[in-house]
Amino acid sequence: MAQFLDGTGISSALTDLIKNSEKEIYLVSPYIKLTSISKKYIQSTEGKNIDIHFVHRSDAPLKSEDESFLKQLKNVKIYSCDDLHAKCYLNEKFGVISTMNMHEHSQTSNWEMGVGFSKKEDFTLYKETLEEIMLILKASGSKSSNTAKKTYQATKPQKISPKLKNPPKKGLLGKALDSVFGEMGYCIRCEEVIDYDPEKPYCDKCFASWSRYKNGNYREKHCHMCGIECSSTKIRPMCNDCYDHHFR
């Protein structure tokens, strides 16, 4: 369940979030000034195929030394967003929403509080936070020349597998998000965020691997719809809960 964090807890959670990430990190903060320890943990991700996305407020540019440091890292992409006030930090398994900027002064001098949560235990909160971050990225301008992989992109409408004839019903927010980005799903092998498509529930890399044998009943590790760990297959890429809730 979501956990209350005081200022010290937020700083600790932010460090753990960076240090323990395996795939991607989103660091959304209007004002950014990196501490020396934050730089060390960020630099330690170099060479691990972890994409790091920094988003700051457009009228609060990065300090020149921080911008120079980040731009030398191949896995970092920097965005600026007008009127940004949200402070949110997320990796592929855990997130923090807080009052704290990723700023040296905020981390050492301000009275802050926030909430930490995991994808596994608070999936709806995690998913909605990720969707909001994607909206922020969509509204932002990139300042980095580095190329980061696309984790969430607009797509054409997908065909539904014959065995999954009744797609989930969407509310207004869900329909609005889908119209901007396409529907979000997860690779059933590696859990990367991809477009929702029951006929191709793999990222490009894992699909190429699966295509060598094309065994539709081969057991995979994640649900295509919610991303939780489960026994899934190409033929039935959903966990039992998603299948029962959305397709029965």
ABEGO torsion letter per residue (X at the ends): XBBBBBAAAAAAAAAAAAAABAABBBBBBABBBBBAAAAAAAAAABGAGBBBBBBBBAABBBBAAAAAAAAABAABBBBBBBGBABBBBBBAABBBBBABBBBAAAAAABBBBBBBBBAAABAAAAAAAAAAAAAAAAABBBABABBBBBABBBBBBBBBBAABABBBBBBAAAAAAAAAAEBBBBBAAAGBBBBBBAABABBAAAAAAAAAAGBAABBBABBAAAGBBBBBBAABABBAAAAAAAAX
